[in-house]
Amino acid sequence: MRYELYYWPMIQGRCEYVRLALEEAGASYRDVAREEGIGAMTAVLEGAGDTPPFAPPFLKAGRRIIGQTANILLFLGSRHGLAPKAEAGQSWVHQLQLTVTDFVVEIHDTHHPLGPTLYYEDQRAAAKKRTAEFWSERVPKFLGYFEQILAKSGAYVTGRRLTYVDLSLFQIVAGLRYAFPRRMAAFEPNIPGLVALHDRVAIRPNVAAYLQSERRIPFNEDGIFRRYKALDV
Ligand SMILES: N[C@@H](CCC(=O)N[C@@H](CS)C(=O)NCC(=O)O)C(=O)O
């Protein structure tokens, strides 16, 4: 099956967790709004019948339209060998992905603490305060949690086999390095397991080929991970 993936065409955003899974799996997909523009995405949203997604990203698989990043990954994970086969294992990696989802919201809130519809320029002071708390309290808690899991599990979060959560954790490390190069460099000695996981994922053949390709949109200041000098002190 050829999937159709829908997301804002200029950013990695939340879609990147899905793209990484599709690329690692070698799945066939079209990134529709990148090929045809945003109109193609809104047309599907408006015509989605009784089960419309709330927001992009969403994936069209045959007649199904699946929204919510963690839910899309739950669907792809079992179809493409990116999750354990047993139900308990699938539920565990889904739980981990939902925790990644929570963390992504907090990453976004570092630059938009007062709300996504206001410009960053209109919330600079609050962003500074939120970012300080993010790095002193929330990064140690979230990344410390994943680090502890990796210390017990081995190469990947469930052991020897890669799951979609490992791909997402790769993206988290890469994104924090982009957005907060100074703070992340100082923090990384606390998370050797996550850094090793990042490196292990980056050299997987399909992921490495994707990262080199034009399909990988560069990080930029419209996405979730934004590099603002004032926040990286
Ligand atoms: N929990 C959802 C969040 C989806 C979401 O916030 N999508 C953003 C782009 S990254 C969007 O377009 N939101 C529109 C809105 O919230 O009005 C997910 O993980 O997929």
The ligand as a Gaussian input file, in Angstrom:
#p B3LYP/6-31G(d) Opt

LIG

0 1
 N       -1.532000      15.813000      19.707000
 C       -1.481000      16.061000      18.291000
 C       -1.182000      17.527000      18.084000
 C       -1.377000      17.943000      16.660000
 C       -0.975000      19.384000      16.457000
 O       -0.878000      20.175000      17.418000
 N       -0.716000      19.740000      15.201000
 C       -0.288000      21.097000      14.903000
 C        0.905000      21.112000      13.987000
 S        2.289000      20.366000      14.784000
 C       -1.425000      21.839000      14.261000
 O       -1.472000      22.026000      13.067000
 N       -2.345000      22.294000      15.115000
 C       -3.463000      23.082000      14.712000
 C       -4.192000      23.571000      15.929000
 O       -3.880000      23.144000      17.050000
 O       -5.062000      24.406000      15.738000
 C       -0.413000      15.160000      17.658000
 O        0.510000      14.743000      18.373000
 O       -0.499000      14.849000      16.457000

